Amino acid sequence: MITSLIGLLIFCADIFAIVNIVRSSLPTGNKVLWCLLVFVLPVLGLIIWFAAGPRDGKGLRLN
């Protein structure tokens, strides 16, 4: 039960990250690389995206 909940939370966070990546102003090639990273390495990719992913000028996550 707990592992299913954790898996669902990771899945939702990955979808959120991918949506933010696609909506960002990055070039298409960079978007593809970020999405692949999050898709192939769901937990590690999410952590890397959160730390180094695209941000707006104020340092906030793009929405």
C-alpha positions in Angstrom: 0.0 0.0 0.0 2.7 2.5 1.0 4.9 1.6 -2.0 1.9 2.2 -4.3 1.3 5.6 -2.8 5.0 6.5 -3.1 5.0 5.3 -6.8 1.9 7.4 -7.5 3.4 10.5 -5.9 6.6 10.1 -8.0 4.5 9.6 -11.1 2.5 12.8 -10.4 5.7 14.8 -9.7 7.2 13.5 -12.9 4.2 14.5 -14.9 4.3 18.0 -13.3 8.0 18.3 -14.2 7.4 17.2 -17.8 4.5 19.7 -18.2 6.7 22.5 -16.9 9.6 21.5 -19.2 7.3 21.4 -22.2 5.8 24.8 -21.3 9.2 26.4 -20.8 11.0 28.7 -23.2 13.9 26.3 -23.8 14.9 25.2 -27.3 13.2 22.0 -28.4 16.3 19.9 -28.2 16.8 20.9 -24.5 13.2 20.1 -23.8 13.6 16.6 -25.3 16.7 15.9 -23.2 15.1 17.1 -20.0 12.0 15.0 -20.7 14.0 12.0 -21.4 16.0 12.4 -18.2 12.9 12.7 -16.1 11.2 9.8 -18.0 14.2 7.4 -17.9 15.3 8.2 -14.4 12.1 9.1 -12.6 13.4 9.8 -9.1 16.9 11.0 -10.0 15.7 12.9 -13.0 13.1 14.7 -10.9 15.7 15.7 -8.3 18.1 17.0 -11.0 15.3 18.9 -12.7 14.2 20.4 -9.4 17.8 21.6 -8.7 18.9 22.7 -12.2 15.8 22.8 -14.4 14.4 25.8 -16.3 13.4 28.8 -14.2 12.1 32.2 -14.9 14.1 35.4 -14.2 13.1 35.5 -10.6 14.4 32.0 -9.8 10.9 30.5 -9.7 9.7 27.4 -11.5 8.1 28.1 -14.8 4.3 27.4 -15.0 
